[in-house]
Amino acid sequence: MQYQLSHFDFFPGQRVFRVDFDATTFQPDDLLWLPHHQRLSSAVKKRQAEHLAGRIAAAEALRFHGVADYVPGIGLHREPCWPPGFSGSISHSGNIALATVMADDPLLRVGVGIDYEEIIAPNVALDIYNGIIENAEKEPIAASPFPFNYALTLVFSAKESLFKALFRHVGRYFDFSAASISKIDDQQLILVLNHSLGPYKKGCEFKVIWKGNATQLITLIRLG
């Protein structure tokens, strides 16, 4: 599969690796690079290409942290399996995959979640918003400086990042109703838990940093 690898610092100390890939060039033998390739043998070609691109980005993120030749496997809940001492996150959409990693700290509850999204079209946003936000979240979205569809994409992405960051500590699936947006501005969002999740109590707040342009955006949550 043809791809291009690059990286950028989301903020100081949090490097993100990006893979721009062409899924049309994907060949079945490309999967053999993955130690767990057999688990993807029945997936459609698009899914195989996305997964491969995400693991390429993840392997490079780990290499940056001194862990060479490690490809995260697939956990019981389909989550990436990171090596001991590290946590990370992977996201992919369209022909772009992202991954970022951070080292664990025995004194802190560490985690990271990243999500990349293309901006939801205005007509689609009006059709699907009930599955992403509760009624009470309409107020901070309306108060934000962004069109509804852009703000909704931000919230969707932020909640995806929250799930990825918290999952290793919560240990189970939770949906978008677990947290609500309380603030959106041009640099960050604040998510508040609506009920307890594992060690995190109801009312806990999480800061989501984001970057974006007219067509796409990235959100990131770093714990610890």
N, C-alpha and C positions, 0 to 999 in steps of 0.2 A: 504494500500500500504506500502510495506517495504521501509524504507529510513533511511539514516544516516545524521545527522545534524552536521556541523562543521563551523568554522569561521576562518578568517585571516584578518590581517590589510593590505590593499593594499598599504597604506602609513600611517604615523602617523595621526590619527584622522579620518580615513575612513575605518571603519570595514565592511567587506563583509561576508555575511552568505551564506553557500553552503549546498545544499541538493543533496546527491547522492541517486538516487531512482531506483527501479526496476519496470518498467511499467508493466511487465508481472504479477505482484502481485496486480495490481490495481483492486479494486472492485467498482461497481457503488455506493454503499453506502458510499464510502470514500468521495464522493463529498459533502455529507450532511454537512461536516465541513465548507464548504464555504457558507456564507450568500446568495451569488448570484448563488447557484448551479443550479437553473432552467435555467439560461442563457447558461449553458454548456450541457444541457440534450441531445441535438442532435449532439454534437461534437463526433468525433471518439475517441476511447479509448486512443490512444497515445496523442492526444491533451488534453484530460481531465487530464491525468496523469501529463503532463508537466505543465499545468496550476496550478494544485494542488501543485506540488512541488515548483513552483515559489512563490505561495502565502504563503506556509509554511516558506520559506526563508524570505519573506517580513515581515511576522508577527513577526519573531524572530528579524529581523533588527529593527523593530519599538519597540519591547520590550526592546532592548538594549538602546534605546533612551527614555525609560520611558513610552511608550505607550503600555499598556497591552491589549491583547485580541482584537486587531484590524486587520481585514483582508481587504486589499484594494479591492474595488469593480472594476467594469469595466465601463469606461467612454464612452462618445458618439463616440469617435474615437478608442475605444478598449484599451485606455490607462489605467494604474492602477490609482485608485482614492486614493490619500494619505490623511491622516487626516490634518486638519488645523494646520499650523505651521511647516509642514514637506514636504519634497519632497524626491523622491526615484526612484529607477530603478530596473528592473527585467530582467534577461536573462536566457534562457535555450537552451540547445542543447544536443542531445543524452540523456544520463541518468543523466545529471547534471543541476541543477538550481542555480542561484545566485541572491542575492538581496542586495542592500545597500541603506542607508537612511542618510539624513542630515537635520539638523534643518534650518528653514528659518531665514533670517536676514532682518528686515524691512529697513535697509540701503543699502542692496545689492540685486542684481538680482541673486538669488540662484538657483541652479539646479545641478543634477548629472545624468550621463548616464553611464551604464555599459553594456558590451557585451562580451559573451563567444563564441568562435568559434573553431571548429576543423579545422586543416590546410587543405586547398583546395588541392586536388591532382593536380600534374603538368599538366596532360592532360585536366582536367576540367578547370583549370585556363586559359588555352589558348582558351577554348571555350566560356568562360563567361566574360572575362575581359572588353569587350566593354560596358557591362551593369553596370560596377562598376567605371571605370575611363575614363577620357577624354584623348585624345592624349598627351596633355601637361603634364599629370601626369606620363607618361612613363619615363621621364627623372629623376625625384627624386627617382622613384622606381628602375631604373637601377643603380643609384648612391648609393643605400642603400647596406649594407653588407649582404643582404639576397637573396636567390633564388627568382625568379619571383613569384612563387606560394605562398611562405611564405609572401613576401611583399604585394601581392595582398590581402591575407587574413587579414593582418594588416590593410590595407586601408579600406577594406569592414567593418571590425569590428569597426574601428575608426568612420566611417561615421554612422554606426548604433548607436554608443554611442553619437555622436553629435546630432542625431535626438532626442534621448531620453532626453538628457540634455536640449535642446532648446525648445522642444514641448510645455511645459507649458507656455512659454513666446511668442512663435510664434502663437500657437493655430490652426495650420493647418498642413496638410501633406506636406512634401517636399522630393524630391528624392535625389539620390546621386550626381546629377549634381549641387546641391546647393553649394557644397564646393569642393575644390581641395586640395590634399596633396602637401605641399611645402618642407617637410623635414621628413626623417625617420632615426632614429638611434636606438641603442640597449636599449634605455630607454624611448624615447618619439617620438611622431609624431606632426607635426604642420598642422592643417587644416585651410584654408583661404576661407571665403565666396566669392562666385562668384557673388552674388547679395544680396540685402538687404532681411532680414527675420525679420518681426516684428520690435522690437527695435534694432536689430543688423544690422549694415550697411555693405555694400559691402566692402570687404577688412579686416573685423574683423578676427583676428587670435585666434585659440583655441588650447591649448596644450592638447594632449592626452597621458596619461601615460599607459604603457603596461607591461605585464609580460607574458612569454610563455616558451614553451619547443618545442621539435621536433614534437609534435602531436597536440598541442592545445595552445590557447592564450586568454588573457583577456585584453580588453581595458577599460579605464575609463576616463571620463571627469568630472571635478568638477568646477562649476561656483561659483563665489562669494568668 
